[in-house]
């Protein structure tokens, strides 16, 4: 059964439901059971027991009709015998047209066609009522009956059990009431207003064309939240709406081919858009026929395969004029392949907003509690300003003492929270095997390195490394800026957690090692293996001397990358200094007193024209400089 969405304009609702009925037919029988089920479900229903009936309805009844979210019209044999009922129906029809009030007709032991045409026994009763009435009143009643008879509703003749019919009616009304309750949730979200404004510009709601708009960004950036806020805000402007969530991952092995999958997707689309949960279709192609004259707002959330778009929104011609289709995805290529030009890239929140998001979940307010300022800022930076990470981390720390915060931080620096991991991991799992490998190489060894460095080291390992980088970028797993590769720190941690899971207790069996303690263990106790591809050791994290066994490296027959280094304060060990696009005026004081025995590369493309680099005689082994 399709019910029109009630208007989302601010209204002072008095009741959930207004029932229009002929008392002698149904008050003590069918209607009493309906009202009992409504009461059980917490649905507030207007009852007119205290109103004295007359030929016309008074101000109190008009107020009740206009103040109800839903109007039920219970059409029975003698409904049209009452001018009171007919005048109620006229007012209900006005509210439906002018205010978008939801109307549910129930045809109780009458035929809908008899109601529409005023024929049969129903028609005879109506004609008797019209005798002696003005032509204007008769016409108003006829038009209202014709209108209500064309609205999809429930027919008692279609049900074997009145109890089941009543349960279905109550469930449908409950859903409509729930959907019509305005939510203040999205209005309170930090930064949502700016997203709404940018999306409104892309949607261009004043245009009568059919428009598809993509929302693109990494997992956890807030794509679904933005789409939900838009959907709630714009729902009342469209005759039919649907929010279809979490589409990604729906293609499983039980589908023998794309056709079966597309059929299932079209059924899901039509079922939600037309509010018919029992809808079934026999072939792909039904969706465009059913929706081509309807102004729809459809959100397809979490799309990760082109077949999903082909099945649910193949062409603008599928939908009525003024329709808007919003698609959220991590895959930019998918949007481009479908010919979608209007794309909103969701950026990370600014520093101030990121801190506010974290504090709202951690403290229930937009700023840190006294004494927690530095800790809140540290966790915010640890989350990399990713809204998902900020909200999960905030909830994790909520209610903890300052001492508990301090104790929890080291673990979160080395291990990803399970709730964050489960969402980010989906993006990794969707990659092909070679792109998964490239993702791990970047997470463990090449994050924040130049693309040229990546090419120098990986062109032999990956036959098509450049294409792999393109895929990772389009799926929001890395970004490429100024010739460098940058991976979000939560994705870096995901990659390292995946490597860790290769062998939790035996680090030498993993592909990469980046933990100083574990590397020292492997190098000291001769536990190297052919599994190891790379080791990245920050010597500043080692507090004591350790011995490296020669046998260890003999066992690392597949080792490709070995990097030992100290922090920047150890200038004499510096191999490469890269300060491109800095505002450097002078390299450092005292450079003439330091011999850079290891320095081979120096890149100082400073933004300042006054930049000064002295003491090139100190760079004994310098090979490249710019």
VOTOR-333520 format. One record per residue (C-alpha): residue number from 1; x, y, z. Coordinates in steps of 0.5 Angstrom, whole numbers, plus 500, padded with zeros to 3 digits. Each point is the difference from the previous one (the first is absolute). Example, Ala and Ser with C-alpha at 12.3 -4.5 7.8 and 13.67 -1.06 7.14 Angstrom:
<recs>
{1,{525,491,516}}
{2,{502,507,498}}
</recs>
This chain:
<recs>
{1,{500,500,500}}
{2,{503,507,498}}
{3,{499,506,505}}
{4,{502,507,498}}
{5,{505,503,505}}
{6,{497,505,504}}
{7,{503,507,500}}
{8,{506,501,504}}
{9,{498,508,500}}
{10,{500,502,508}}
{11,{493,498,502}}
{12,{497,500,507}}
{13,{497,493,500}}
{14,{495,498,505}}
{15,{498,493,498}}
{16,{504,494,497}}
{17,{493,498,496}}
{18,{494,503,499}}
{19,{495,494,498}}
{20,{494,502,495}}
{21,{494,494,501}}
{22,{493,499,500}}
{23,{499,498,508}}
{24,{494,495,499}}
{25,{504,496,495}}
{26,{506,499,503}}
{27,{501,504,507}}
{28,{499,494,505}}
{29,{503,495,495}}
{30,{505,501,495}}
{31,{502,507,502}}
{32,{501,498,508}}
{33,{505,494,498}}
{34,{504,505,496}}
{35,{500,505,505}}
{36,{502,495,505}}
{37,{506,498,496}}
{38,{502,508,499}}
{39,{500,501,507}}
{40,{504,494,501}}
{41,{505,503,495}}
{42,{500,506,504}}
{43,{496,504,494}}
{44,{496,506,502}}
{45,{493,500,497}}
{46,{495,505,500}}
{47,{493,498,503}}
{48,{494,504,499}}
{49,{496,497,505}}
{50,{499,507,503}}
{51,{498,504,494}}
{52,{493,500,499}}
{53,{498,498,492}}
{54,{497,505,496}}
{55,{499,501,492}}
{56,{507,504,500}}
{57,{506,499,503}}
{58,{502,505,505}}
{59,{507,504,501}}
{60,{502,495,506}}
{61,{499,494,495}}
{62,{504,504,494}}
{63,{506,501,505}}
{64,{500,493,502}}
{65,{501,498,492}}
{66,{505,505,499}}
{67,{504,499,506}}
{68,{500,492,499}}
{69,{506,497,496}}
{70,{496,495,497}}
{71,{493,499,498}}
{72,{496,493,499}}
{73,{494,500,496}}
{74,{496,494,502}}
{75,{495,499,494}}
{76,{495,496,502}}
{77,{493,498,497}}
{78,{496,506,503}}
{79,{506,505,500}}
{80,{497,504,495}}
{81,{493,501,504}}
{82,{503,505,505}}
{83,{502,507,497}}
{84,{504,501,506}}
{85,{505,494,498}}
{86,{500,503,493}}
{87,{501,507,502}}
{88,{506,497,504}}
{89,{502,496,494}}
{90,{500,507,496}}
{91,{505,503,505}}
{92,{504,494,500}}
{93,{501,501,493}}
{94,{502,507,501}}
{95,{505,499,505}}
{96,{503,494,495}}
{97,{501,505,494}}
{98,{502,506,504}}
{99,{504,498,506}}
{100,{502,493,497}}
{101,{497,496,506}}
{102,{500,493,499}}
{103,{493,496,499}}
{104,{499,493,501}}
{105,{493,497,497}}
{106,{497,494,503}}
{107,{495,497,495}}
{108,{496,496,505}}
{109,{495,495,497}}
{110,{499,505,494}}
{111,{503,500,493}}
{112,{505,506,499}}
{113,{497,500,493}}
{114,{493,501,503}}
{115,{503,506,504}}
{116,{504,503,494}}
{117,{494,500,496}}
{118,{494,500,505}}
{119,{497,494,497}}
{120,{497,494,503}}
{121,{497,500,507}}
{122,{505,505,503}}
{123,{498,504,494}}
{124,{493,500,502}}
{125,{501,502,507}}
{126,{504,506,497}}
{127,{494,502,495}}
{128,{496,500,506}}
{129,{504,505,504}}
{130,{501,504,494}}
{131,{492,501,499}}
{132,{498,507,502}}
{133,{508,502,501}}
{134,{503,506,496}}
{135,{503,498,493}}
{136,{507,503,503}}
{137,{500,496,506}}
{138,{498,494,496}}
{139,{506,501,495}}
{140,{505,501,506}}
{141,{498,493,503}}
{142,{500,497,493}}
{143,{507,503,499}}
{144,{503,498,507}}
{145,{497,493,499}}
{146,{503,499,494}}
{147,{507,502,502}}
{148,{500,496,506}}
{149,{498,494,496}}
{150,{506,501,496}}
{151,{505,500,506}}
{152,{503,493,501}}
{153,{497,497,507}}
{154,{498,494,503}}
{155,{494,495,498}}
{156,{497,496,504}}
{157,{498,495,495}}
{158,{507,499,499}}
{159,{501,497,507}}
{160,{498,493,503}}
{161,{502,503,507}}
{162,{497,507,503}}
{163,{505,499,505}}
{164,{506,500,495}}
{165,{497,506,496}}
{166,{500,504,506}}
{167,{507,498,502}}
{168,{502,502,493}}
{169,{496,507,500}}
{170,{503,501,507}}
{171,{507,499,498}}
{172,{500,504,494}}
{173,{497,506,504}}
{174,{506,499,505}}
{175,{505,501,495}}
{176,{497,506,497}}
{177,{499,503,506}}
{178,{508,498,502}}
{179,{502,503,493}}
{180,{496,507,501}}
{181,{503,501,507}}
{182,{505,506,498}}
{183,{507,498,503}}
{184,{505,506,503}}
{185,{506,495,500}}
{186,{503,502,493}}
{187,{499,507,502}}
{188,{505,499,506}}
{189,{505,497,496}}
{190,{507,504,499}}
{191,{501,503,493}}
{192,{494,497,497}}
{193,{498,507,498}}
{194,{505,501,495}}
{195,{499,493,497}}
{196,{493,501,499}}
{197,{501,507,497}}
{198,{505,497,495}}
{199,{496,494,498}}
{200,{494,505,499}}
{201,{504,503,495}}
{202,{502,494,496}}
{203,{493,497,501}}
{204,{497,507,497}}
{205,{493,498,502}}
{206,{497,506,496}}
{207,{501,496,494}}
{208,{495,496,497}}
{209,{505,495,497}}
{210,{502,493,503}}
{211,{506,500,503}}
{212,{505,495,503}}
{213,{505,503,505}}
{214,{506,496,503}}
{215,{503,500,507}}
{216,{507,498,500}}
{217,{505,499,506}}
{218,{504,495,504}}
{219,{496,495,505}}
{220,{498,504,507}}
{221,{500,507,497}}
{222,{493,501,500}}
{223,{497,498,494}}
{224,{494,496,502}}
{225,{499,506,506}}
{226,{499,505,494}}
{227,{496,496,496}}
{228,{495,499,506}}
{229,{500,507,502}}
{230,{498,502,493}}
{231,{495,495,499}}
{232,{496,502,506}}
{233,{501,507,498}}
{234,{497,499,493}}
{235,{495,494,501}}
{236,{494,504,500}}
{237,{502,503,493}}
{238,{499,494,497}}
{239,{494,495,499}}
{240,{504,494,501}}
{241,{506,499,504}}
{242,{505,494,502}}
{243,{506,500,503}}
{244,{504,493,499}}
{245,{506,499,504}}
{246,{506,496,500}}
{247,{499,497,493}}
{248,{508,499,500}}
{249,{501,492,501}}
{250,{494,498,498}}
{251,{502,496,494}}
{252,{502,493,503}}
{253,{501,493,497}}
{254,{493,498,500}}
{255,{498,504,494}}
{256,{502,496,494}}
{257,{500,507,495}}
{258,{499,507,500}}
{259,{493,499,498}}
{260,{498,497,506}}
{261,{503,505,504}}
{262,{497,506,496}}
{263,{493,497,501}}
{264,{501,500,508}}
{265,{503,507,500}}
{266,{494,503,496}}
{267,{495,496,504}}
{268,{504,503,506}}
{269,{499,507,497}}
{270,{493,500,498}}
{271,{498,497,507}}
{272,{503,506,503}}
{273,{498,505,495}}
{274,{493,498,500}}
{275,{499,498,507}}
{276,{498,492,498}}
{277,{504,495,504}}
{278,{497,494,497}}
{279,{502,503,493}}
{280,{502,495,495}}
{281,{502,501,492}}
{282,{501,495,495}}
{283,{506,503,496}}
{284,{505,506,500}}
{285,{496,506,496}}
{286,{495,501,505}}
{287,{503,505,504}}
{288,{500,505,494}}
{289,{493,499,499}}
{290,{497,501,507}}
{291,{505,506,501}}
{292,{500,504,494}}
{293,{494,505,501}}
{294,{502,501,508}}
{295,{504,505,503}}
{296,{504,496,504}}
{297,{506,501,505}}
{298,{504,494,501}}
{299,{507,499,504}}
{300,{504,494,498}}
{301,{505,499,506}}
{302,{507,497,499}}
{303,{500,498,493}}
{304,{506,496,498}}
{305,{498,497,493}}
{306,{498,503,494}}
{307,{495,494,499}}
{308,{496,503,506}}
{309,{499,507,497}}
{310,{498,496,493}}
{311,{495,497,504}}
{312,{497,505,504}}
{313,{501,507,496}}
{314,{503,498,494}}
{315,{498,507,496}}
{316,{496,506,502}}
{317,{494,498,495}}
{318,{498,495,505}}
{319,{498,505,505}}
{320,{495,506,500}}
{321,{501,507,499}}
{322,{504,504,506}}
{323,{502,493,503}}
{324,{507,500,504}}
{325,{504,493,500}}
{326,{506,501,506}}
{327,{505,495,500}}
{328,{506,499,505}}
{329,{506,496,498}}
{330,{507,500,502}}
{331,{502,498,492}}
{332,{500,506,496}}
{333,{501,496,494}}
{334,{494,497,501}}
{335,{496,507,500}}
{336,{504,502,493}}
{337,{498,493,497}}
{338,{493,502,501}}
{339,{501,507,497}}
{340,{498,503,506}}
{341,{503,507,500}}
{342,{498,503,506}}
{343,{504,498,506}}
{344,{501,502,507}}
{345,{507,498,503}}
{346,{499,500,507}}
{347,{506,503,504}}
{348,{503,499,507}}
{349,{497,505,505}}
{350,{505,506,502}}
{351,{504,499,506}}
{352,{495,504,505}}
{353,{494,496,497}}
{354,{504,493,501}}
{355,{501,502,507}}
{356,{493,502,501}}
{357,{497,493,497}}
{358,{505,496,505}}
{359,{498,504,506}}
{360,{493,499,499}}
{361,{500,493,500}}
{362,{505,500,506}}
{363,{498,505,504}}
{364,{493,502,498}}
{365,{502,507,498}}
{366,{504,503,494}}
{367,{506,501,504}}
{368,{505,496,505}}
{369,{498,500,507}}
{370,{505,504,505}}
{371,{507,496,500}}
{372,{498,496,494}}
{373,{502,505,495}}
{374,{507,497,498}}
{375,{497,493,500}}
{376,{494,501,496}}
{377,{505,504,494}}
{378,{504,494,500}}
{379,{495,495,499}}
{380,{497,505,495}}
{381,{506,500,496}}
{382,{501,492,501}}
{383,{493,499,496}}
{384,{503,504,495}}
{385,{493,505,500}}
{386,{496,494,497}}
{387,{493,501,502}}
{388,{499,492,501}}
{389,{507,500,504}}
{390,{498,506,504}}
{391,{493,498,502}}
{392,{502,493,502}}
{393,{506,502,504}}
{394,{496,505,504}}
{395,{495,495,502}}
{396,{506,495,502}}
{397,{503,505,505}}
{398,{493,503,502}}
{399,{500,499,508}}
{400,{507,499,501}}
{401,{504,503,505}}
{402,{507,504,498}}
{403,{504,494,502}}
{404,{496,495,496}}
{405,{501,505,494}}
{406,{507,500,501}}
{407,{501,492,501}}
{408,{495,499,493}}
{409,{504,504,496}}
{410,{506,496,498}}
{411,{496,494,498}}
{412,{496,504,495}}
{413,{506,503,497}}
{414,{502,493,498}}
{415,{493,496,499}}
{416,{494,503,496}}
{417,{493,500,504}}
{418,{496,494,498}}
{419,{494,504,498}}
{420,{505,504,495}}
{421,{503,494,497}}
{422,{494,497,498}}
{423,{498,506,496}}
{424,{506,501,497}}
{425,{502,493,499}}
{426,{494,500,495}}
{427,{504,504,495}}
{428,{506,496,500}}
{429,{496,494,499}}
{430,{497,502,494}}
{431,{507,501,496}}
{432,{503,495,496}}
{433,{506,496,503}}
{434,{505,504,496}}
{435,{497,507,503}}
{436,{500,497,507}}
{437,{507,499,500}}
{438,{502,507,497}}
{439,{495,503,506}}
{440,{504,496,505}}
{441,{507,502,497}}
{442,{498,507,500}}
{443,{497,500,508}}
{444,{506,496,502}}
{445,{506,504,496}}
{446,{498,505,495}}
{447,{495,505,503}}
{448,{502,507,499}}
{449,{505,498,495}}
{450,{501,503,493}}
{451,{496,496,494}}
{452,{507,500,497}}
{453,{503,496,506}}
{454,{494,495,500}}
{455,{502,499,492}}
{456,{507,499,502}}
{457,{499,495,505}}
{458,{494,496,497}}
{459,{500,500,493}}
{460,{503,493,500}}
{461,{495,498,505}}
{462,{494,502,497}}
{463,{499,500,493}}
{464,{495,505,500}}
{465,{501,504,506}}
{466,{498,507,497}}
{467,{493,497,498}}
{468,{500,497,508}}
{469,{501,507,502}}
{470,{494,503,496}}
{471,{495,495,503}}
{472,{502,501,507}}
{473,{499,508,499}}
{474,{494,499,496}}
{475,{497,495,506}}
{476,{503,506,505}}
{477,{505,495,503}}
{478,{506,505,499}}
{479,{500,507,497}}
{480,{506,503,495}}
{481,{502,507,502}}
{482,{506,504,497}}
{483,{503,493,497}}
{484,{500,497,507}}
{485,{495,494,503}}
{486,{496,501,506}}
{487,{496,495,504}}
{488,{496,502,506}}
{489,{503,497,506}}
{490,{494,496,502}}
{491,{501,496,493}}
{492,{507,500,502}}
{493,{498,496,506}}
{494,{495,496,497}}
{495,{506,498,495}}
{496,{505,498,506}}
{497,{494,497,503}}
{498,{499,495,494}}
{499,{507,499,500}}
{500,{500,498,507}}
{501,{495,495,499}}
{502,{504,496,496}}
{503,{504,497,506}}
{504,{498,504,506}}
{505,{505,496,505}}
{506,{506,499,495}}
{507,{502,507,497}}
{508,{505,497,495}}
{509,{494,496,496}}
{510,{497,507,498}}
{511,{501,504,494}}
{512,{502,506,503}}
{513,{503,502,507}}
{514,{499,507,503}}
{515,{500,499,507}}
{516,{507,502,503}}
{517,{500,495,506}}
{518,{498,494,495}}
{519,{505,502,495}}
{520,{505,499,505}}
{521,{498,494,502}}
{522,{500,497,493}}
{523,{507,503,499}}
{524,{503,497,507}}
{525,{497,493,500}}
{526,{501,498,493}}
{527,{493,499,498}}
{528,{500,503,494}}
{529,{496,497,494}}
{530,{498,500,493}}
{531,{494,503,501}}
{532,{503,507,502}}
{533,{500,505,494}}
{534,{501,506,504}}
{535,{503,503,507}}
{536,{499,507,502}}
{537,{504,502,507}}
{538,{500,506,503}}
{539,{506,500,505}}
{540,{498,505,504}}
{541,{495,496,503}}
{542,{505,495,502}}
{543,{503,502,507}}
{544,{506,494,501}}
{545,{505,497,495}}
{546,{498,494,496}}
{547,{504,495,496}}
{548,{498,498,493}}
{549,{501,493,498}}
{550,{503,498,493}}
{551,{496,494,500}}
{552,{494,504,500}}
{553,{501,504,493}}
{554,{502,493,497}}
{555,{493,498,501}}
{556,{496,506,498}}
{557,{501,498,492}}
{558,{494,504,498}}
{559,{502,507,504}}
{560,{499,506,495}}
{561,{500,506,505}}
{562,{504,501,506}}
{563,{500,507,503}}
{564,{504,502,507}}
{565,{500,507,502}}
{566,{500,505,506}}
{567,{496,506,501}}
{568,{501,506,496}}
{569,{505,503,506}}
{570,{505,495,498}}
{571,{502,504,494}}
{572,{507,496,499}}
{573,{496,494,498}}
{574,{495,504,496}}
{575,{499,496,493}}
{576,{495,505,496}}
{577,{497,507,502}}
{578,{493,501,497}}
{579,{497,507,501}}
{580,{497,502,494}}
{581,{495,506,500}}
{582,{502,502,507}}
{583,{501,507,502}}
{584,{507,499,502}}
{585,{505,506,500}}
{586,{506,496,503}}
{587,{501,493,501}}
{588,{503,500,507}}
{589,{505,504,504}}
{590,{507,496,501}}
{591,{500,496,494}}
{592,{507,501,498}}
{593,{502,497,506}}
{594,{496,493,498}}
{595,{503,495,495}}
{596,{494,497,496}}
{597,{504,493,499}}
{598,{493,497,498}}
{599,{496,505,496}}
{600,{499,498,493}}
{601,{494,504,498}}
{602,{498,507,502}}
{603,{493,503,498}}
{604,{499,508,502}}
{605,{495,503,495}}
{606,{498,505,505}}
{607,{494,505,499}}
{608,{504,506,502}}
{609,{504,503,495}}
{610,{505,502,506}}
{611,{502,493,501}}
{612,{507,499,502}}
{613,{504,493,500}}
{614,{507,501,502}}
{615,{506,495,501}}
{616,{499,495,494}}
{617,{507,498,502}}
{618,{497,496,506}}
{619,{496,495,496}}
{620,{506,496,498}}
{621,{496,494,496}}
{622,{495,505,497}}
{623,{497,497,494}}
{624,{493,504,498}}
{625,{498,507,502}}
{626,{495,504,498}}
</recs>
